[in-house]
Amino acid sequence: MTGKTAFETRYGFARNQVLLGNWREKPFSRWSFQNVGELVPSARIAASGGDDVPAPSLDGLLSEKVTLAGGQETVADFLVRSDTDALTIMKAGKVVGDWFAPHMEFGARHIIFSISKSLTAIVAGILEGEGIFDPQAPVTRYLPEAAGSAYGDATVRHVLDMTVSLDFEEAYLDPESAFARYRRATLWNPGGGSESLRAFILTLQRLPEPHGQTFRYRSPNSDLLGILIERASGQRVTDLMREKLWLPLGAASEASVTVDMEGTARTAGGVSVTPRDLARVGEMMRQGGMANGRRIVPEAWVRDTIETGGDAAAWQRGTMAFLLSQGRYRNKWYQTGGTSGAFFGLGIHGQWLYVNPRDEVVIAKMSSQPAPVDDPLDLELVAFFEALSRMV
């Protein structure tokens, strides 16, 4: 009998057990969420190549107790319970510290799923500021072939704020659903390669309700956003993200994004970054669009996104109002409506970029939660981030 390989010792399974059909399932996600490019075609987003060095230990904070739905527990225990892979905390622009699970190393990239939407919207905001992209324009201005789809009478604003009246459900676990076909079009599931992401999106139809009335979380909207900014600018999303965001931000590490059979970027959920670079994005948003002494995003766009924009009534009509009773959604970012002014980006399987302006705190949390969506845990996490913001 042979002994375990180093890989098996670290992750608890063999590399050849991780397949396209199971990469989002526990325990395989502990590795695959850090190595998506080995399973799904991916494009690079180059960085400036700065030097990230480990920060002081979070040991003191980890032993502190928080009161959540299950009662009192230490920060460390909750990180384990919530399947955290990595945690980075910043305070007033400085890194307080990082925490990593045994299966993730400092400097590793991790898929951020739907926080990809938030990053794509930032690029759209930059292009808006340059006069290249108009959020009030009809979708068909940039994509005429969308005329026969649900987007034929929608505006870019509807796409940005998830108020498209789209006949589509985020049925993550139903292998027979339109969502499963969507996943095949992105090459995330076995059986893809016969239908492109763009072709799939253009088959989607609308509901009878007018656009703009109800917040409906539908990921194809955000893949469409990537296509729209490519059409408006004449540049690939990866080039736009590198030139407009990643290099000016001072990101230390290369990012990546999964692509489909035509090379179309999965801007709704395919981006992988390091925890430090994700925290840098949050800090830039906290600073009103500034980083490294230069303006990256127009201040008016940031304020609209995190403070004043968004339709509270549309949010209340949606299915996520339970998470944020006073919440709003604007430009692919969530506003909590709380006294801290907190806002965040959120991705399935436990990806968070939480920003608390009152306490000057940014928290990046990457996870491999077994379920794509865990509503009770999400409620705990909002409370956890608020408590953590007061501790540091």
C-alpha positions in Angstrom: 0.0 0.0 0.0 1.3 3.4 -0.9 1.1 6.4 1.4 -0.9 9.5 0.7 0.5 12.1 -1.7 1.1 15.6 -0.4 -2.0 16.8 -2.3 -4.2 14.1 -0.6 -2.7 15.0 2.8 -3.6 18.6 2.4 -7.0 18.4 0.7 -8.3 15.0 1.8 -8.8 13.7 -1.8 -6.8 13.0 -4.9 -6.5 15.5 -7.7 -8.0 13.2 -10.3 -11.2 13.1 -8.3 -11.9 16.7 -9.1 -14.0 16.9 -12.3 -16.0 19.4 -14.3 -19.1 17.7 -12.9 -18.2 18.1 -9.2 -15.9 21.0 -8.9 -18.4 23.1 -7.0 -19.1 20.4 -4.5 -17.6 19.7 -1.1 -14.8 18.6 -0.5 -13.5 19.2 -4.0 -14.3 22.9 -3.9 -11.5 23.5 -1.3 -9.0 23.0 -4.1 -11.0 23.9 -7.3 -12.1 27.3 -6.0 -8.4 28.2 -6.0 -7.6 26.5 -9.4 -10.6 27.1 -11.6 -8.4 27.6 -14.6 -7.4 24.0 -14.6 -11.1 23.1 -15.2 -12.6 25.9 -17.2 -10.9 28.0 -19.9 -9.7 31.2 -18.4 -8.2 34.5 -19.6 -5.6 36.5 -17.7 -5.9 40.0 -16.2 -2.3 41.2 -15.6 -1.3 43.1 -12.4 1.3 45.7 -11.7 3.3 43.2 -9.7 3.6 44.9 -6.3 4.9 43.1 -3.3 2.4 41.7 -0.8 3.9 40.5 2.4 2.1 38.7 5.3 0.5 41.0 7.9 0.6 40.7 11.7 -1.3 37.7 13.0 -5.0 37.9 13.8 -4.6 35.6 16.8 -5.9 38.1 19.3 -9.0 38.8 17.2 -9.6 35.1 16.5 -10.1 34.4 20.2 -12.7 37.2 20.6 -16.3 36.1 21.0 -19.2 37.1 18.8 -22.9 36.5 19.5 -24.7 35.0 16.5 -27.8 32.9 15.9 -26.1 29.9 17.5 -25.1 31.8 20.6 -21.6 32.9 21.5 -18.6 31.5 19.7 -15.1 32.7 18.9 -14.3 34.4 15.7 -12.0 31.4 14.8 -14.8 28.9 15.4 -17.2 30.8 13.2 -14.6 31.0 10.4 -14.4 27.3 10.5 -18.2 26.8 10.8 -18.7 29.1 7.7 -16.2 27.1 5.6 -13.9 30.1 5.3 -10.9 29.7 3.1 -9.4 33.1 3.6 -10.1 36.4 5.4 -8.4 39.7 5.0 -9.2 42.7 7.1 -8.3 46.4 6.4 -8.8 49.3 8.8 -8.3 52.9 7.7 -6.5 51.8 4.6 -4.0 49.4 6.4 -4.1 45.6 6.4 -4.9 44.5 9.9 -4.2 40.8 9.1 -5.1 37.8 7.1 -6.4 34.3 8.1 -6.1 31.2 5.9 -7.5 27.7 6.2 -4.9 24.9 6.1 -5.8 24.2 2.5 -5.1 27.8 1.2 -1.8 29.7 1.2 -1.1 33.4 1.3 -1.1 34.9 -2.2 -3.3 32.2 -3.7 -6.2 33.2 -6.0 -9.8 32.2 -5.3 -12.9 32.5 -7.4 -15.2 35.2 -6.1 -18.3 34.1 -8.1 -20.8 37.0 -8.2 -18.5 39.6 -6.7 -17.3 39.4 -10.4 -20.5 41.4 -11.1 -19.4 44.2 -8.8 -16.0 44.4 -10.5 -17.6 44.5 -13.9 -19.9 47.3 -12.9 -16.9 49.3 -11.7 -15.5 49.1 -15.2 -18.9 50.1 -16.6 -18.8 53.1 -14.2 -15.4 54.1 -15.5 -16.6 54.0 -19.1 -19.6 56.0 -18.1 -17.4 58.7 -16.7 -15.4 58.7 -20.0 -18.6 59.2 -22.0 -18.3 55.8 -23.7 -21.1 54.0 -21.9 -24.6 55.3 -21.2 -26.6 53.5 -18.4 -29.8 55.1 -19.7 -29.4 53.8 -23.2 -31.5 50.9 -24.5 -29.6 47.6 -24.6 -30.2 47.5 -28.3 -28.0 50.5 -28.9 -25.0 48.4 -28.1 -26.4 45.0 -29.0 -29.0 45.3 -31.8 -29.4 41.5 -32.0 -31.0 41.6 -28.5 -34.2 43.0 -30.1 -36.0 39.6 -30.1 -35.1 38.7 -26.5 -36.1 39.9 -23.0 -33.7 42.7 -23.4 -35.3 44.1 -26.5 -37.1 46.9 -24.6 -34.8 47.0 -21.5 -32.3 49.7 -20.7 -28.7 49.3 -19.5 -29.9 50.6 -16.1 -32.3 47.7 -15.8 -29.4 45.4 -16.5 -27.2 47.1 -13.9 -29.8 47.1 -11.2 -31.2 43.6 -11.8 -34.7 45.0 -12.6 -35.0 43.2 -16.0 -38.3 41.4 -16.1 -36.5 38.2 -17.1 -38.2 34.7 -17.3 -35.3 32.8 -15.8 -34.6 31.3 -12.4 -31.3 30.8 -10.6 -31.9 27.1 -10.0 -28.4 26.2 -9.0 -29.0 22.6 -8.2 -31.6 21.6 -10.9 -29.7 19.6 -13.7 -32.8 19.9 -16.0 -33.3 23.7 -15.7 -32.5 26.5 -18.0 -29.9 27.4 -15.4 -28.1 24.1 -16.1 -28.1 25.0 -19.9 -26.7 28.4 -18.9 -23.9 26.7 -17.0 -23.1 24.5 -20.0 -22.9 27.6 -22.2 -20.3 29.0 -19.8 -18.4 25.7 -20.0 -18.8 25.3 -16.2 -20.7 22.0 -16.6 -20.1 18.9 -18.7 -21.8 19.0 -22.1 -20.9 22.5 -23.1 -19.4 23.8 -26.3 -22.4 23.6 -28.6 -24.0 27.0 -27.6 -22.1 30.1 -26.7 -22.9 32.3 -23.7 -24.1 35.2 -25.9 -26.3 32.9 -28.0 -27.9 31.5 -24.8 -28.6 35.0 -23.4 -30.3 36.1 -26.6 -32.8 33.2 -26.3 -34.1 34.5 -22.9 -37.6 36.0 -22.9 -39.3 38.4 -20.6 -42.1 38.2 -18.1 -45.4 40.2 -18.5 -44.4 42.7 -15.8 -42.7 45.8 -17.0 -38.9 46.2 -16.5 -37.8 48.3 -13.6 -40.4 47.3 -11.0 -38.9 44.3 -9.2 -35.4 43.3 -8.1 -34.8 39.9 -9.7 -31.3 38.4 -9.1 -30.5 36.9 -12.5 -26.9 36.2 -13.4 -27.3 36.4 -17.2 -27.9 40.2 -16.8 -24.3 40.5 -15.6 -22.8 38.4 -18.4 -24.7 40.6 -20.8 -23.2 43.7 -19.1 -19.7 42.4 -20.0 -20.8 42.0 -23.6 -22.3 45.5 -23.6 -19.2 47.2 -22.4 -17.2 45.3 -25.0 -19.5 46.6 -27.7 -19.5 50.1 -26.4 -15.7 50.3 -26.0 -14.4 48.1 -28.8 -12.2 46.4 -26.2 -12.2 43.0 -24.5 -13.4 42.9 -20.9 -10.1 41.5 -19.8 -8.2 44.4 -21.4 -10.6 46.9 -19.9 -10.3 45.4 -16.4 -6.5 45.4 -16.6 -6.2 49.0 -18.0 -9.0 50.7 -16.2 -9.0 48.9 -12.8 -6.4 46.3 -12.0 -3.3 48.4 -12.9 -4.4 51.7 -11.5 -5.6 49.9 -8.3 -2.1 48.6 -7.8 -3.2 45.0 -7.6 -0.3 42.9 -6.6 -1.4 39.7 -8.3 -2.7 38.6 -11.6 -6.5 37.9 -11.8 -8.3 35.7 -14.2 -11.8 35.1 -15.6 -13.4 32.1 -17.1 -14.4 32.3 -20.8 -16.8 30.4 -23.0 -16.3 28.7 -26.4 -16.1 32.1 -28.1 -13.8 33.6 -25.5 -16.6 35.6 -23.9 -15.8 36.4 -20.3 -18.0 35.1 -17.6 -18.4 38.5 -16.0 -21.3 37.3 -13.8 -19.1 35.0 -11.8 -15.9 33.8 -13.3 -13.3 36.1 -11.8 -10.5 34.8 -9.5 -8.4 37.2 -7.4 -6.3 37.1 -4.2 -7.9 38.2 -0.9 -5.6 41.2 -0.6 -6.5 42.4 -4.1 -10.2 42.0 -3.4 -9.8 44.0 -0.3 -8.0 46.7 -2.3 -11.2 47.0 -4.5 -13.3 47.5 -1.3 -10.9 50.1 0.0 -11.0 52.0 -3.3 -14.8 52.1 -3.1 -14.6 53.2 0.5 -12.3 56.0 -0.6 -14.9 57.2 -3.1 -13.1 55.8 -6.2 -9.5 56.8 -5.2 -6.5 54.6 -4.9 -2.8 55.3 -4.7 -3.5 59.0 -4.9 -5.3 58.8 -8.2 -8.9 58.7 -9.2 -10.0 55.4 -10.7 -13.8 55.7 -10.7 -15.9 58.9 -10.8 -16.8 59.9 -7.3 -20.4 60.6 -8.4 -20.7 57.0 -9.6 -19.4 55.6 -6.4 -21.7 57.7 -4.2 -24.7 56.7 -6.4 -23.7 53.1 -6.1 -23.1 52.9 -2.3 -25.3 55.6 -0.9 -28.0 57.3 -2.9 -28.9 55.2 -5.9 -31.1 52.1 -6.1 -34.9 51.6 -5.8 -35.9 50.6 -2.3 -39.4 49.6 -3.5 -38.0 47.3 -6.2 -35.7 45.7 -3.6 -38.7 45.1 -1.2 -40.6 43.4 -4.0 -37.7 41.0 -4.6 -36.9 37.8 -2.9 -33.8 39.0 -1.0 -35.4 41.6 1.2 -35.2 39.3 4.2 -31.4 39.8 4.1 -31.5 43.6 4.3 -34.7 45.0 5.5 -33.7 48.6 4.5 -31.5 47.5 1.6 -31.1 48.6 -2.0 -29.2 47.3 -5.0 -27.3 49.6 -7.4 -24.7 48.8 -10.0 -24.2 45.3 -8.8 -23.5 46.3 -5.2 -25.7 45.9 -2.1 -26.5 48.8 0.2 -27.4 47.6 3.7 -29.3 50.8 4.7 -27.8 50.5 8.2 -26.3 53.3 10.3 -22.8 52.1 9.5 -23.4 52.8 5.8 -22.1 49.4 5.0 -22.3 48.0 1.5 -21.0 44.8 -0.1 -20.5 42.5 -3.0 -21.7 38.9 -2.6 -21.0 35.6 -4.3 -22.4 32.1 -4.0 -20.6 29.5 -1.7 -19.7 32.3 0.7 -17.8 35.0 -1.1 -18.0 38.5 0.5 -16.5 41.9 0.1 -17.9 43.9 3.0 -17.2 47.6 3.4 -18.1 49.6 6.6 -17.5 53.3 6.0 -18.4 54.3 9.6 -15.7 52.1 11.1 -13.3 52.5 8.1 -13.2 48.7 7.7 -13.0 46.4 4.7 -13.4 42.7 5.0 -12.7 40.2 2.2 -14.0 36.6 2.9 -13.5 33.7 0.5 -15.2 30.4 1.3 -16.1 27.0 0.1 -19.5 26.7 1.7 -21.2 23.4 0.5 -24.5 25.0 -0.6 -24.5 27.7 -3.2 -27.0 29.8 -1.1 -27.4 29.5 2.6 -29.9 32.2 3.7 -29.6 31.6 7.5 -25.9 31.8 7.3 -26.0 34.9 5.2 -28.0 36.6 7.9 -25.4 35.5 10.5 -22.6 36.8 8.2 -24.0 40.3 7.9 -24.2 40.4 11.8 -20.7 38.9 12.0 -19.1 41.5 9.7 -20.8 44.3 11.6 -19.4 42.9 14.9 -16.0 42.4 13.4 -15.9 46.0 12.2 -16.4 47.2 15.7 -13.6 44.9 17.1 -10.7 45.9 14.9 
